[in-house]
Amino acid sequence: MPAKKDPQTRLIDAAMDVAAAGRWHDVTMIDIAQSAGVDIGVAFDHFKSKADILRQFVRRIDRIVLADLDPADFNEPGHDRLIAVMMARFDALAPYRPALRSIVASGGDLGPADTLRAIKTHFGSMRWMLDASGFTTGGLHGSLRVAGMGTIYARCFKQWLEDETADFGPTMAALDRALSRGSEWDKRIGTGISRLSRVCGKIQKKCDRFAQRCRRADHTEQTSPSAENRSTAP
């Protein structure tokens, strides 16, 4: 007998089921709780809104993709590995395509605050996907890299939703092209940031030297005989 799913898992599954059956905008938390066979109070303990459910769904997909990584692939070129990771993400999402179409058609049914949290979740996922592919995501360059990956993924996701091929070949081809273009921009950004860092370093050194000269001049003025005479003058 299969193990009974926990309420959170049942609620996420139910949300995807009711989204696939109708307009996500019309779905309520009560609809989801009833479909999951979960008491509405228990549902409230786990999720405060449909947006909460969507964020946890995204995290579920993250876990599926990351758990399926093969350490033997870590030495592959970053471009190839990133394509493999992102296509694995699409494979994990495949069973939920009808639900995702409904959710996308309703814009996720998100308010302003939920939209900001959704963006944060989206970029968090992209950071993990890049990390899993061997790309660094720290600092300014890393943040720009995450933002670029988020844009690429969003575009390819829309194509994937309508991709009816068995292997999602057109989506993979579009992803390959977008990542190749992104790689060129990534190199330019990296070069630009390195140059900017060197210039900022030189400016900082000049500022430090100027500050040191000012401190020495101030110290000399304070300890000079004329300064002592001024301090003892009636």
Secondary structure by P-SEA (a helix, b strand, c coil): ccccccaaaaaaaaaaaaaaacccccccaaaaaaaacccaaaaaaccccaaaaaaaaaaaaaaaaaaacccccccccaaaaaaaaaaaaaaaaccaaaaaaaaaaacccccaaaaaaaaaaaaaaaaaaaaaaccccccaaaaaaaaaaaaaaaaaaaaaaacccccaaaaaaaaaaaaaaaaaaaaaaaaaaaaaaaaaaaaaaaaaaaaaaaaaaaaaaaacaaaaaaaacc
